[in-house]
Amino acid sequence: AGILFAMVVLVFFVAHRFANRAEKIQASLTDGVARMLEEDKPVKFDWTGPREVRELGDKLTTLSETHARNRGDLREYAAELERTNRYKSEFLANVSHELRTPLNSILLLSKLLASEEQALDDKHKQQAQVINKAGQDLLLLINDILDLSKIEAGRLDLHLREVTIADLLDDIHDLFKPIADEKGLVLLVESQPSAPETLLTDADKLAQILKNFMANAIKFTAQGQITLRLEHDASDSRTPVRISVTDTGIGIPEDKHELIFEAFQQADGSTSRRYGGTGLGLSICRNLADLLGGHLSLIHISEPTRLKTRSRMPSSA
């Protein structure tokens, strides 16, 4: 009985010692991994005991050193990439700005040459008009690149003020009404009675978004109507304003809904060949909407060929 009791005590003592040792290893492992992930610094697992335990500690130490070295390289690469991207955006912004000065002179002189006051024959006037049209297209591209580079470089400033939304929509309507009439399209402006009357926003940036919507709607619509609508979205607790542009144009496939918001992207290659454009407009609009605290999305409505473009703007941004 005494020998049996001594053996039980010995087993209990050995088991307790192994349990304490296991708990210490577990605590050391947990603490070391946590410090390795949080601080990105190498951690040394200096364990004593059997050879297997020591080898495991050495391997974990090597892994920790490799992880810290890789994370350091990754941080340096990310910082270098950010600097490169900033330099690129600043370069584009500066170059785009400088290009507009000589281009404006070309536009002015080509328009003057194409005018009736100049003693040019029809062939030369047509050539001057081609120069003017090409210059206008180039100016639009430069302006788009300038806007996009400013947004990427974080140099686009917002000027917030209270804007009467109905007046802004009327201005957009008056601007595009002659273009819609020329194509035989019906242009409507609708306002939901419950929609807010004013919006704290940057009027120029919001107008730029709506002008892009309307220009695209008219460009891609051969017949039918275009509706610019102001609504109140009751599903949002912040009482946002929802501005939508609905057209009866060619529409956009659902698998292209996100693609067209990327820079230099359109629904397909034939779009740019047939309708022109750079594919920058909606990318700029989405960035502007984000800056204003809003959101852009595309949805199809009842008829498969009709597209509704929504711009949701919180009433305080």
Disulfide bonds with the S-S distance in Angstrom:
none
